[in-house]
């Protein structure tokens, strides 16, 4: 089994990089990629521990790109964690996220939600502090019943406490990841909130910049979308990838190695990696 999209405590997951590997071993997964948001901080530990455990551990990163409606995320698999230009941009993104966190907490307090930045940072524990950490604090304190409720009521784009942050344009994100030695994948395309024809157009625009694949097999892809995204990948001669977007407690319905409940990510999704 394999999973080419997971997260750790270095961004908004609930397991450390080492625990992600242990979880993969427990689930019989022999190939797994760590793709934390806007940081490569955990990749060296992840790959070293994976080697000790006999798991093919792939260093990755997930970069958020500018997008008007939904979310545009670009994955870099096999990324270097010492490529200066990429690390500089990731640092700028994280700094912007930190400033946004202060503004979101201030808005939450104005709305009567008793959350402090110190509580959020303590729960996060890693280099990236993000909205899912705020949501988990709110769940722990009984303010909301679930992470999803926290997003729906307060944190999602358009909600009362939402604040935007610095992001790269999609073509720049693709090019920078390519320069850092990564295999570049468009993550969970359904999150773009585009009709398949528009996804096709975007893919055509990004391929010349270095896009190499589409994450087709993901929990967000509907049964209707799956064959359409597959057709788009084949039309543009791109790889078909797959990942659970595993976060542990933050996304309890996402199971490592599976894109549907009890339906594993197909093994052919890893062929493009060799």
N, C-alpha and C positions, 0 to 999 in steps of 0.2 A: 504493500500500500504506500501511497504518497500523499503529501499535502504541500502545495507550493505557496501558501499564504497563511502565516500565523503571526501572532503578536505576543510580546512578553511584557514584564513590568518596566522595561526600558521605555515603553510608550504607554499604552492603555490596557495591556493585558494584565491578568492576575497571577500568572506564573513567571518565575524567573527564566532566563534563557536556558539554564540547566534543567529546570523543571519541565520546560517545554519538551526537551529531549527525553526526559524520563517518561513523560506522558505519551510521547510517540512510541517509545519502546513498549510500554504497557498495552498500547493499542495495535501493536504489530506493524507499525509504520516504519519503513526503512529509509525513506527519503522525505525530508521536510525542510522548508525554507522559513527563516525568520524575517519578517518584513515589517519591522516597527515603523511607526509614523515619524518621518522626518529625522531619523537618527540611525546611525550604524553602531551605536555605543555597545550593544550587546553581541555583535556578530562574532568577535574574536573568541569570546567565552563560549558562545553557541557552537561554533565549528570545532573548537578544541575538545569540548565535552562530548560532542557528537562522535568525534573520531574515537574517543575512549570507549564509547558505548556501542560502536559498530553501526552507527547511523550516518547516512550521507546528509550532513547538515549544510545547507546552502545559505550563505550570507546574502541577505536582501535588505530592501528598504522600500517603504511606501511613501511617495511624495504627493501631497495634495496640490492640485493645480487650480487655477482660476476657472470658475464655471458659474454661469448665471442662475441656473435653476437647482439642479441636484448636486451631485458630487463627481468630480473628475479626479481619479486617483491613478497614478502611474507606478507600477512596480519595477524595481531593478533587481534581478536575480543574478547572483554571482558578482555583486558589486564590490569594488575595492573600498576599504574603510580608511584609506590614506590618500585619497585623491583630493588635493587641496581645494580646487574650485567647487567641487560638490560639497565638501564639508563646510566651506565658508557659507554657501547658500543655505544649507541645512541649519547652520547656527543662526542665520538671519531669520529663518522661518521660526525657529524655536524661541528666539527673542521676541518676535512678534506675538507668538502664542502666549508667552509670559505676560506681556502687557495686556493682551486680551483677557487673560484669566483674572487680572485685577479688576478690569472693567465689568466682567460678568458677575463676579462676586459682589461688587458694589451694586449692580442692578438687582441681584437676588435679594440683597439686604433691603433695598428700597421697596421691594415687593413683599417684604415681611418674612423672607426665607432666611433662617438662622444658619448660615454656612460661613466659615472663615477660610481664608486662603491657606492658613497654617494647617487646618484639618485636611484640606484637599492635597496639599503637598506631602503631608505625612502619610496619607493613604497611597499616593502615587509611588513614592519611593525611588523613582527612576529619573532619567534626564528630561523626559517629556511629561508635562502635567497638562491634562486636557479635560474636555467636557465630560467624558465618561467617568473620570475620577470624581468630579463634582456630583454627578448623578449617583454614584455609589455612596458618597457621603450622605446625600439626601435620603437614600434608602435606609442606610444604617441608623439615621436619626429619626426615621419614621415620618419624614416629611412627604414622601411619596412611597408607593407600594413597589415600584419597579424602576429600573433604569429607563425603560421605554417611556414610562409616565413622566419621568423627570425631563426627558427630551421633548415630549409632546407638549407639556405645560410650560416649560421654561427655557430649554436650551437649544432646541432645533432652529434651523434657519427660519426666520419669521416669527419666532416665539418671543415673549417679552424680554427675556434676558440675553438674547443672542447678540453677539458682537463678531464682526468679521475680522479677518487677519490677513497678513501678507501671504501671497501664494505666487508660484511661478505660472507663467502661461504654459499650456500643455506642450507646445512644441519645444519650448526651452527646457522643460522637465525631461522630456524624452531625449533630447540631444545631450544634456548634461549627464544623465544616467549612462547613455551609450559611451560617452567619453570616459566614464569611470569604469568601463569594462563590463558593464552589466548587460544581460539579456533583458530587453525592455518590453513590458507587457501592459496593456490597458486593463486595469482591474475592473471587476464587476460592472460591465457596461450598462446594466439596467439602472444603475444609480445615476447615470447621466440624465435620466428622464427624457430620453429622445426616442422617436420612432426609429425602427430599424434602418430606414433610408438615410436618416440623419447620422446614425452611428456609422453607417457605411461611408458617408461623406467625410466624417471626422477621421476615421481610420485611414482613408485615402490621403488626407492632409498630413497625418502624423508619420506615415510610413517613410517618406523621404528624409525625415529627421532621425530615423533610427528605430521606429516601432517595429517589434519583431513578433508580437503575438497578442492574443486576446484571451482574457480569463473567461472562458465560456461556462465551465462547470463550477458554479458557485451557488451558495444558498439563495442568492438574490435573483437568479435567472429563473423565469417561469418556464413551464413546459412549452409554451408557445414561442418564447424567445430563444430557447436553446437551439433549435434547428436554424433559426434565422442568423444568430451570431456565428454558428458554425459555418454557414454559407458565406458570411462576410469574411471570415478568416480565410476560407479556401479561395475566395475570389481574389483576395489581395496576397495570396501565398504567404500567410502568416501562421505561426504556431498556434495550436489550441492548448491553453493552459487550464489549470483547475486548482482551486483552493477553498478551504472552509471559512477563511477569515476568522480563525479561531482566536478568541480573546479570553477564554476561561469564564470566570464569573460575570464578566461584563456582557457577554453574549452567550447565555447558557444554552440556547437552542442551536448553537454552531458547534458541531462535533468534529474534532480533528480527523482528517482522512475521509470525510463524507461531505457531499454537496446537497444531499437530501437525507432525511432520517433513514438510516439503514441502507443507504445507497452510496457506495464508495466512489471517490473520484477515480475516473478511468486511468489505468496505468499509462495509456498512450499519451496522456497530458505531459509526461516528463520526457518524451522522446527528444524534444528540441534541445534539451540540455546535454544530450549525449549519454 
